[in-house]
Amino acid sequence: MTKTAADYSWFEDDFPDIAEAYCLTLVRGLSPAELMSRLEGRPEAPLQGIAAVVDAAFAQYDLEEGNRQLVAMTTVGAWTLLIEPNGYLGVTEERALPASAEASWVSHFVNINGVGTFLWAENQVLRLCFDPMFPEDRWGTTPDELLSVMHRISFHFDDDDPETDLSSPAAFALAEHLTGVAITPALLQATTFTCATLKIR
């Protein structure tokens, strides 16, 4: 059964430090080491739990004056999960599409201003991209392929403002639909993540 936005409402409640600004990417076909090689990452010490990752990411940002960003990775089944606190590389087409060669790439992002992006690519081809708050405006080679799923997940297509903004939880549910990977509180809290820093400027 397809998960809905309601199934991911816990993320903003339980992890507010990262929920306000994050990018989560799932990549099938590349190990964490292979993904970092493509993104020209610099290895850093592993960290346990998302709270430690968030703290280290903001410390790294200050240390590098915004020029490098700490990211965390782990393997989930056949996929590599890449977490960027306050990052956006996963939805940056100029970086994501080349890195998706011979791989599947599903990424979603939101910043502190509520601006978001959902990006799905296969082997350097952009299949779908849109802002989860405005799902009616989609682009890519198959912009309508997931339209019925998006309605079931609870993306808001009406002209009136929703009572509750579920765009970010809906993005999690759509990513799970495409990948089969469920992001859970236990995964975020208990995992010892492989970490690296990436040049962002």
Number of C-alpha atoms within 10 A of each C-alpha: 4 12 19 24 22 13 14 21 15 14 18 15 10 11 15 11 16 23 20 17 20 20 25 27 25 27 26 20 17 23 17 22 15 14 18 21 14 16 17 13 20 14 16 13 8 15 18 15 18 23 15 14 24 22 13 18 23 16 14 17 16 13 12 12 10 13 14 20 27 26 27 26 26 19 18 16 10 15 22 23 23 23 27 23 26 24 20 22 21 27 26 13 16 10 13 23 22 15 24 24 17 13 16 22 32 27 27 26 31 27 18 12 8 16 13 23 24 26 26 27 26 18 16 18 17 20 19 20 24 19 21 27 22 17 19 16 12 17 14 15 13 14 17 15 11 13 15 9 17 22 14 14 24 19 27 21 15 10 7 7 9 13 6 7 15 21 23 27 24 27 30 26 28 26 25 18 19 14 17 15 18 15 17 11 15 9 14 18 14 11 15 18 24 19 24 21 21 17 15 11 7
